[in-house]
Amino acid sequence: MYTKIFYNGGEAYQVIRTISIDDCNPKRFGILRQDERSYMKVLQVWRNHHNCDHVLKDGNKFMLCRTIKDAEIIE
């Protein structure tokens, strides 16, 4: 299985899915108001559906990601 890792600000993220900005357009889901909050609500549904904890923007695409935690040594 291929896993894409994306680094941003010293953090590593596993990219679960990449979607276009148009896929978050509230108008596609019958929401008439098209403001930033409406886009964010649609994007949150995408993020939660894929069990992700972070969304990164790359050009005209959103990357739905899971944060890769640093290893902890247990004694």
GIQUI-V733478 format. One line per field, one symbol per residue. ss: DSSP state (h for helix, s for strand, l for the rest). burial: b if it has 16 or more other ideal C-beta (glycine too) atoms within 10 Angstrom, else e. A space follows every 50 residues. Layout:
BEGIN
ss: ???
burial: ???
END
This chain:
BEGIN
ss: lllsssssllsssssssssshhhhlhhhhllllllhhhhhhhhhhhhhhl lllsssssllsssssssllllllll
burial: eeeeebeeeeeebbbbeebeeeebebeeeeeeeeeeebbeebbeebbeee ebebbbeeeeebbbbeeeeeeeeee
END
